[in-house]
Amino acid sequence: EDPSLERHFKGHRDAVTSVDFSRAKKQLVSGSMDSSLMIWSMKPQMRAYRFVGHKDAVLCVHFSPSGHLVASGSRDKTVRLWIPSIKGESTVFKAHTATVRSVHFSSDGQSLVTASDDKTIKVWTVHRQKFLFSLSQHINWVRCARFSPDGRLIVSSSDDKTVKLWDKTSRECIHSFCEHGGFVNHVDFHPSGNCIAAGGTDSTVKLWDVRMNRLLQHYQGNSVVNSLSFHPSGNYLVTASSDSTLKILDLLEGRLLYTLHGHQGPATCVAFSRDGDFFASGGSDEQVMVWKTNFDTDYGDVVKPQKYGSSVDGTHGTGSEMDCGIHHKKTKTQDSGRTHEQQDEETSLAKTLEHILGQLDVLTQTVSILEQRLTLTEDKLKECLENQQKILQNKTN
């Protein structure tokens, strides 16, 4: 079955810039040039929330792994952390000295990486939004930055036409990929963590092996690639392009699988849900669209190495192996040694831990919000006292 348009959301008053699903697929967040975020419920008849706080265009949004926080970055140079509930409370911090283009949580939810037009990438603790360190070897705007699935690496893409790979511990740039012929708009890690994909203004998508630092596959399109997202299986990649299309690439066969038309004008952003059943897209037409993936749900047990990466016009790519060492689904024989009770216990424990982590996220945010309010109250009290002192001085004079 081909991917199908499931539903579309209208509510933004300007171009949609970024979309992301919560882990449980209950909510979808979108950011827009209209300076707002919107949280859409995947349940029919549930109202959407509009979050207002940023003073300028919101260029990036991302759900925390637990789904209890949303990070947003804006042209107003700030990052906000929101609790995605009806109150829409947030904490704000001045993250950069220029537009913030990218926000991304680490897989443990403890760290946040941000990228900016000030040419830097910054890493923060989510708890109290404490600044940790800066990465600054790009010589032009940094469009995108992402943690690897294990949190050890960071990848970034820039208008200096490079993709850089960083070691989070040593804070060193391990490698620069310079094969792009234009600005690199978006970059992300393959679910295995062993390779990355990047797309940009040269209308190409390139995949590199980060262990060998070599080009694996190259796809030549005919329009600017604004955004991309890996399917959780690692077998597919979806892109959003300025020619208004979404394209799904089959990474195993190295070919273009689908071209989807839905947006009027450039498709600006795209993201798979955490389980890959859906993907969402946003465009300059102010619309958010949700698509049902409809791929074969088994995805294959083990990925076979692909000998040649092919470009979309059918010509051979780099002649290197597309083998990211991915094992998708456990075979039945691998699971046979464990009882259903053990599996249920493990699932229950994992859910409990996830719930506790989620509650800690919310508590952390609530404390931060209260701290900000106390600071504001203190500032107002100081201002009142100063004004009273001035009045008294004027009277005595």
N, C-alpha and C positions, 0 to 999 in steps of 0.2 A: 504493500500500500504506500502511496505517496504521502509526504507530509501534508497536513490539511490545516487551514485556518480555523482555530477553535473559537476564538472570540477576540474582540478588539475594544480597547478602552479609550474614551475621549474625555478630556478634562484639562489637559495642559493648554496654555495660551500661546505657546511658542514651540520651537523645535525641541524634540526629546533628545537628550544627549547620552543617557546611560540607563540600563535596566539590569535588574538582578532578582532572582528568586530566593525566598527563604528556604531553609533546608527541607521543611515539611511540605513545601509547595502550597502552603495556605495563603501566602502573601507574595506580592510582586512589587518591587519598588522601582520608581522611575524618577530621573532628574531631568530638568528642563532649563532652557534659556529664559523661561519666565520667572526664574529665581526660586522656584518651589520644588519640593519633592512630593510625589504622590504615592501612597501605599494602597494598592489595589487588592481586594480580596478575591481569591479564586472561587469562593462560594457565590453562586448566583444570588442576586438581590441584596448582597451585603454592600454597604456604602463604602466609598473610597475616602481616605483621609488626605487632606492637603496640608503639608507642613511648610510653614513660612517662618523664615528666620534669617536666611542669607540675604545680603544686600545687593547681590548681583547674580548672574547666571550660575546655575548648578551644573557642573560639567561631569561629575562622577558620583556614583552611589554604589554601596556594597553592603550586603547583609553579613553580620558576624556568623561564624559556623553554627552557633546555637540558635540563631534567628531572633535573639532578644535585643539586638542593637543594629542600627543602620549608621554607616559612616557616609558623609557627603563632603565633597570638596567644591570650591566655588571660585569664581573670578574675583570675589571680594577678599581673596587671599587666606580665607579661614577654612578650617575643617570643623564640622559639627558631628557629634555623636547623639543619635536620637533613640528614644524608646518608641518602637513602632506601635503605639496604642493611641486611643482616641485623644488623649491629652497632648500628644506630640511634643513632649518635653525634650530639651536638648542641652548639651554643654557645648561651648564653642572655644576654640583656641586658635590664635594666629599662628598658622603653621609655616607659612612661607612669606617671602617679600614680593611675590607676584602670584598670578593665577594658579590655583591648584587644579591640575588636570586629571589626577588619578589617586584613588584610595583603595587599599586592599588589606583585608585582615589575614593574618597567618592562620594556618589550619587549626592551631590550638586556641585561637581567639585572643591570645595574650598581647600580640604586637600588631601594629598598623604601619604600613609603608605608604608614603605619599610622594607624588612627583609634581614638579612645578615648572612654570615659565622662568623661574629664577635659576634654572639649569641644574637644580639639585634634586636628590632623592633623600627623603628623611625617614627615619624609623623611630616610632614612638611606642611607649607602653600604653595599652588601652586603659589600664587602671590609672586614673588621675592624669591621663594624657601627658605623661612625662617624656620629654625629648631624650632620645638615646644617642643617635649619631647621624651624620650627614654623609652622603656619597656624592662627590662633585668632580667628575671627570668629563661630563658632557659639555660641549661648547655651544649648545643651543637649547631651546625649550625641550623639556622632558615630557613626553606625551603620556607615557604609561609605565608603571612599575608593578611587578607581581612577585610574591613569595613562591618558592618551589613548594610542592606538597609536603615535604619533610621540614620546611622552614630554614634549611641551611643556606639556600641560595636566593638571590634576588636577580630578576632580569628587568632591564629597562630599555625603552625605545625613545628615540629623540629626533628632532628636526635637524640634527647634525648628520643624519643618514646612517647612524650606527645603532646596533643593538648591543648592550653591554651586559655581561654576566658578572655578578658580584658574590664574594664569599661573605656571609653575614657575620661570621665570627672574626675573621681577620680584617674585614671591611675593605678588602682589596678588590680591584677589578681583575677578574681571572682571564677574561677574554673579550675582545671586541669583534663583532661580526659586521663587516663593512660591505656586504654584497648588495645592499639596497641602493637603487638609483634615485631615491627621493626621500622625503620625510617619512619616518616610520611611525604610523599612527597608533598601532596596537601590537602588543606582544603578550604571550601567555605560555605557561608550562603545560606540556602533555601530562595527563593524569599519572603516568609512571614517574614523572620527574626527570626522565632521561633525555627528553628533547623539548624544543621550543618552536613556536610558530609566530611569525610576524608578518604584518601587512601594512602597506602604505601608499603613498601618492604615485609610486611607479607602477601601480595596478598589479603588483605581484603578491603572492603569499609564498614565504620561504620557510622550510622546516630544517632545523639544525639538530644534530646530535651534540649534546652538551658535554658528553664524556670525551668524545674524539674531536670536538670543535669542527665538525665538517658538515657541509650542506647535504641534506638527505633528499629533499624534494623541492621542486620549484613549480609554481602554478602561475602562468601568465594570463591575466584577465584583460579587460578593456576599459576598466574604470577604477578610480581610487578606492582602495579598501580602507574602510573607516573603523571596523571592529571585527573581532573573530572570537570563537569559543569552541573548545574541544568538547566532544561528547564524552561522558564519563567512561565509556568503554575504551576510549582512545582510538577508535576505528574511523571516526568521522570528525570533520571540522566544518563549522558553519561560519560564513562571512557576511558582512553587511557592506554594500558598495554604494557609491554616489550615483550609479546608473539606476537606482531605486530597487535593485534586486538583492535577494539573499541567495547565496550559493552554498550547497552542501557538497563537500569533497569527500570522496572515499579514499582514505589514506592507505588502505591495504592494496587497493588496485591502482592507486595513483591517478585517479581520474575525477572529473566533475560528474557528480551524480544527479543533482537537481539544481534548477534555477527557479526561484520562487518570486512571483510578482505580487505585490500587495500595497506597498507604499507609493504615494504620489510624491515624487521628488526623492532626494538622497535618503537611503537607509543609513542611519547614523550609528546604531548600536545593536548588538545581538548577544544573547546569553542562553545557554542550555540550563534547564533545571538541574538540581543536584543528582537526580536519578536518571536524567536524560529522556524522560517521557515527553517533555515539552521543551520548547525554546521560545523566547520572547524577543521581539524586535521593536525598535523605535525609529522614528524618522523626522525629517524636517516638516512633514505634514501634520505634526503635533499628535500623532497617533501612536498608541502602544498596541502591538498585536501579539497574541499568544497562539502558537502553532503546535499541533500534536505531531510528534516525531514520526510515529507509525513505522519505525524501523523494526526489523526482526528482533524480537526481545531477547533472544538467546545470545546474540552478538558473537557467538563462537567461544570455545573454551580457551584456546590459546592462539595468539596471533602468530601467523606464519611470516617469516621475513619476506619483505618485498624487494626483489632484486633491483628493480629500476623504478625511481620516482618519475612519473610522467607528468608533463605539463598539460594544461587543459586543452591545448591544441593537438594533443596526441603525440608530440615529439618526446623523446626520452629526456629525462632530467639529468641528474648528476651521476648516475651509474653506481650509487652507493646503496647500502642496504637500509631499508626502512624497518629496523628492528629495535624497538624501544624497550624490549624485555618485558612485555606486558602479559600478565596472566589474568584474564578477565573474570571468568566465573569458575568457581571450584567445581570439579567433576563430582559425580555422585560417589565414586570410590574414595575420594579424598575425605568426604564427610561421614563415610560409613562407620568409622571408629567411634563416633560420638553419638550419644543418645539424644532423642528429641528433648528430653527433660533438661539435659546439659545445655543444649542450644537455646532453649527457652529461658533458662536461668541466666545465661550470658546476655541474651537480648534484653531481658528485664533489668539486669544490672547496668548495662550500657545506657538504657533509657533513663534510669534513675540518676546516673552520673551526669548525663547530658542535661537533665532537668535541674540538678543542683548547680551545674556550671552556668546555666541560663539565669537562674535566680541570683547567683553571684554577680553576673553581668548587670542585671537590673539594680541590685543593691549598690554596686559601684557607681552606676550612673546617677542613682537617686542621691547618694552622698555628694557626688560632684555638683549636682544641681543645687543642693542645699548650701554647699560651700560657696557657690557663685552668688546665691541669694544673700547669704550672710555678708559676703564682701560688698555687695551692692548696698545693703542696709547700713553697714559700717561707713561706707563712703558718703551716704546720704546724711547720716548722723554727724560726721565730721563737717560736712558742708553746712549743715544747720548751725552747728556750734560756731564755726567760723563767721557765718553771717550774723549770729547773735553778738559775737565779740565786736564785730565791725560796728553794729548798731550802738552798742554800749560806748565804744570809743568815740563815735560821732556825737553821742549825747554829752559825754564828759567834756569833749572839746567845745 
